[in-house]
Amino acid sequence: MINFRLVRHLWLFLAVAEERHFGRAARRLGMTQPPLTEQIKVLEHALRVKLFDRTPKGVQLTPAGQAILPAVRRLADQLEHLELAVREAASGQVGLLTIGAITSAMLDELPAVIERLKLSHPGVTVSVREIDSADAIPALESGELDLALVRLAGRDEGSIRVRPLKQDRLAVALPLAHSLAGEASVPLAALAEDPFVLFPRALNPTYFDTLMACCHEAGFAPRVLHEARTVASQVAFVGCGQGVALVPETLHKSAPANVVIRPLAGEVQVVTTALAWHGERPPALLDLLLAELGGETRL
């Protein structure tokens, strides 16, 4: 049975943890500070741990507080998902489809798909979450997502079905002042002496190995100065003059003014967007989505 009192206390804990201040958290929650402070004490007593340390500027999480914060955030996301589903059911909606997507997919593929779904299935509510590719498989396995539009290798991973949707030409993100920024295309070998901004291999081993193989074929091993979880973060590092980054060419649509995206000389194709879902519980609209996105159904 759900302990709703504990859920409420954890919700209060999350507000204080995010605001790092009891007064600001109380205003955010629409309550006064004394009862909030008292409720946090009740939670600490129930859990038998201290969650916050007071400081002159507010509060800081203790190690115990830091340890439970990620799980509480996941719980809050799941409760919001449940609340949305209940509201939609009460208003006569017939279904909720939760899609996780990387930023580039939200800009390119996803808007047209959502518009099509609104026209063909007006009773379905589509909820979109921005995610990293590395978070897709755990979120699909746990049921937090129904579908994911992310960068994954074009092969299934355990119970997760993956269908490549789009390939793009490999390009390089360069600082505006870089000596090669004015070139129409850049030979990969010309970047051998540049520091690189890459993502950790654990986030996407296949994609990472593809980039490494391209560099090795060009005669060098990249010197990695920074690691970043997302392509957007890689580009941000490039804009700060921290190196160059290998990215999909279509990223030029969203590159900031201090970064230029130049295609690599030659044709280097990489999978930039794939559709993923849980094979044991495919969404009811999967066939429609695959048809709209140009994928192929193979359950």
C-alpha positions in Angstrom: 0.0 0.0 0.0 1.2 3.5 -0.9 2.3 5.6 2.1 0.8 8.9 1.0 2.2 10.7 4.0 5.7 9.6 3.1 5.1 10.7 -0.5 4.1 14.2 0.7 7.1 14.5 2.9 9.4 13.5 0.1 7.8 16.1 -2.1 8.6 18.7 0.5 12.1 17.3 0.8 12.6 17.7 -3.0 11.5 21.4 -2.9 14.0 22.2 -0.1 16.7 20.2 -1.9 16.2 22.1 -5.1 15.8 25.6 -3.5 18.6 25.0 -0.9 16.6 27.4 1.3 13.6 26.7 3.6 12.0 30.1 3.0 12.2 29.9 -0.8 10.9 26.3 -0.7 8.0 27.3 1.5 7.0 30.1 -0.9 7.2 27.7 -3.8 5.0 25.2 -2.0 2.5 27.9 -0.9 3.0 27.4 2.8 4.9 29.1 5.7 8.4 28.1 6.8 7.7 26.8 10.3 5.4 23.9 9.3 7.8 23.0 6.4 10.7 22.8 8.8 8.7 20.7 11.1 7.7 18.3 8.3 11.3 17.8 7.3 12.1 17.0 10.9 9.3 14.4 10.8 10.8 12.9 7.6 14.3 12.8 9.1 12.9 11.1 12.2 11.0 8.5 10.1 14.1 7.8 7.9 16.5 8.0 10.9 18.9 10.1 9.0 19.8 13.8 8.8 19.0 15.2 5.4 20.1 18.9 5.6 22.8 21.0 7.2 22.0 24.6 7.8 24.4 27.2 6.5 24.5 31.1 6.7 23.0 31.2 3.2 20.4 28.4 3.5 20.8 24.6 3.7 23.0 22.0 2.1 22.2 18.3 1.6 24.0 15.9 3.8 25.5 12.7 2.2 22.3 10.9 3.1 20.2 13.6 1.4 22.4 13.5 -1.7 22.0 9.7 -1.8 18.2 9.7 -1.9 17.7 12.8 -4.1 17.9 11.0 -7.5 15.3 8.4 -6.4 13.0 11.2 -5.1 13.3 13.0 -8.4 12.4 9.9 -10.3 9.4 9.4 -8.0 8.3 13.0 -8.7 8.5 12.4 -12.4 6.5 9.2 -12.2 3.8 11.0 -10.0 3.6 13.8 -12.6 3.2 11.2 -15.3 0.4 9.5 -13.3 -1.3 12.8 -12.5 -1.3 13.7 -16.2 -2.8 10.3 -17.1 -5.5 10.6 -14.5 -6.4 14.1 -15.7 -6.6 13.0 -19.3 -8.7 10.0 -18.5 -11.1 12.3 -16.5 -11.4 14.7 -19.4 -12.3 11.9 -21.9 -8.9 11.3 -23.5 -8.2 7.7 -24.4 -4.5 7.4 -24.0 -1.2 8.9 -23.1 2.0 8.4 -25.2 5.2 9.4 -23.5 8.1 10.1 -25.9 11.7 10.8 -24.9 13.8 12.6 -27.5 17.2 14.2 -27.9 17.2 17.9 -28.8 17.9 17.4 -32.5 14.9 15.0 -32.8 12.7 17.5 -31.1 13.7 20.1 -33.7 13.5 17.8 -36.8 11.4 14.6 -36.7 9.1 15.0 -33.7 7.0 18.1 -34.5 5.5 16.6 -37.7 4.9 13.2 -36.0 3.0 14.9 -33.1 0.9 17.0 -35.6 0.0 13.8 -37.5 -1.0 12.0 -34.2 -3.2 15.0 -33.2 -5.0 14.7 -36.5 -5.4 10.9 -36.7 -5.9 10.2 -33.0 -7.2 13.3 -31.3 -8.0 11.3 -28.1 -4.3 10.6 -27.5 -2.2 12.9 -25.4 1.5 13.1 -26.3 3.9 13.9 -23.5 7.4 14.8 -24.6 10.5 14.6 -22.4 14.0 15.8 -23.5 16.5 13.1 -22.6 20.1 12.0 -23.3 20.6 8.9 -25.5 22.2 7.2 -22.5 19.0 7.5 -20.5 16.8 6.0 -23.1 17.2 2.3 -22.5 16.7 2.4 -18.7 13.7 4.7 -19.1 12.1 2.3 -21.6 12.9 -0.7 -19.4 11.3 0.9 -16.4 8.2 2.0 -18.3 8.9 5.7 -17.8 8.9 6.1 -21.6 6.8 4.5 -24.3 9.1 5.5 -27.1 12.5 7.2 -27.5 14.0 9.1 -30.4 17.7 9.0 -29.7 21.2 8.2 -31.0 21.5 4.4 -30.7 23.2 1.8 -32.9 20.7 0.3 -35.3 20.4 -3.0 -33.5 18.2 -4.4 -30.7 19.6 -4.3 -27.1 18.0 -7.0 -25.0 14.3 -6.4 -24.7 14.6 -3.0 -26.4 13.8 -2.8 -30.1 15.8 -0.2 -32.1 15.1 0.9 -35.6 17.4 3.5 -37.3 15.5 6.3 -38.9 18.0 8.8 -40.1 21.6 8.9 -41.1 23.6 12.1 -41.4 27.0 13.2 -42.7 29.7 13.6 -40.1 30.9 17.1 -39.5 33.2 19.0 -37.2 32.3 21.8 -34.8 35.0 24.5 -34.8 35.4 27.7 -32.9 34.7 30.7 -35.1 38.3 31.8 -34.9 39.7 28.4 -35.9 42.0 28.5 -39.0 39.7 26.0 -40.8 36.4 27.7 -40.0 36.3 29.3 -43.5 36.7 26.1 -45.4 33.8 24.5 -47.3 34.8 21.1 -45.9 37.6 19.9 -43.5 39.8 16.8 -44.0 39.7 14.8 -40.7 43.5 14.5 -40.8 43.8 18.3 -40.6 42.4 18.1 -37.0 45.1 15.7 -35.7 46.8 18.4 -33.6 43.5 19.8 -32.2 42.2 18.9 -28.7 38.8 17.1 -29.0 35.6 17.3 -27.0 33.9 13.9 -26.9 31.3 12.0 -24.9 32.3 9.1 -22.6 32.3 5.8 -24.4 29.9 4.3 -21.9 27.1 6.6 -23.1 27.1 5.1 -26.6 29.9 2.6 -27.3 29.0 1.9 -31.0 28.8 5.5 -32.0 32.0 6.3 -30.0 33.9 3.5 -31.7 32.7 4.7 -35.1 34.2 8.1 -34.4 37.4 6.6 -33.1 37.7 4.4 -36.2 37.3 7.4 -38.5 40.1 9.2 -36.7 42.4 6.1 -36.8 41.7 5.8 -40.6 42.8 9.4 -40.9 46.1 8.5 -39.2 45.7 9.8 -35.6 44.2 9.1 -32.2 42.3 12.1 -31.0 43.6 13.9 -27.9 40.5 14.3 -25.7 40.6 17.5 -23.6 37.0 17.4 -22.3 34.1 14.8 -22.1 30.5 16.0 -22.4 27.3 14.0 -22.1 25.4 15.6 -25.0 26.1 17.1 -28.4 24.8 20.4 -27.2 27.4 20.4 -24.3 30.1 19.4 -26.8 29.2 22.5 -28.9 29.2 24.7 -25.9 32.8 23.6 -25.0 33.8 24.3 -28.6 32.3 27.8 -28.3 34.4 28.3 -25.2 37.6 27.5 -27.2 38.1 24.2 -25.5 38.6 22.1 -28.7 36.8 20.7 -31.7 34.0 18.1 -31.8 32.7 15.6 -34.3 29.0 16.1 -34.7 26.1 15.4 -37.2 26.1 18.0 -40.0 22.5 19.0 -39.4 23.6 20.5 -36.1 24.5 23.6 -38.1 20.8 24.6 -37.8 21.2 25.2 -34.0 24.8 26.1 -33.7 25.6 29.3 -31.7 27.2 32.3 -33.5 30.6 31.5 -32.1 30.7 28.0 -33.5 30.8 26.9 -37.2 29.8 23.4 -38.4 31.8 22.2 -41.4 31.3 18.8 -43.1 34.2 16.4 -43.1 35.8 15.8 -46.5 34.5 12.5 -47.9 31.3 10.7 -47.1 31.2 9.6 -43.5 27.7 8.5 -42.5 26.5 7.9 -38.9 23.2 7.0 -37.4 21.9 10.2 -35.8 18.4 9.2 -34.9 16.8 5.9 -34.0 13.4 4.9 -32.7 13.4 2.6 -29.6 10.7 0.9 -27.6 10.2 -2.1 -25.3 9.6 -5.2 -27.3 7.3 -6.8 -24.7 5.0 -3.8 -24.5 5.0 -1.9 -27.8 2.8 1.2 -27.9 -0.5 0.7 -29.7 0.4 3.4 -32.2 3.8 1.9 -33.1 2.9 1.0 -36.7 1.6 4.5 -37.4 4.7 6.1 -35.9 7.0 3.9 -37.9 5.1 4.6 -41.1 5.2 8.3 -40.4 8.9 8.2 -39.5 9.9 5.9 -42.3 10.9 3.0 -40.1 10.1 -0.7 -40.4 8.2 -2.8 -37.9 10.0 -5.9 -36.7 8.6 -7.0 -33.3 
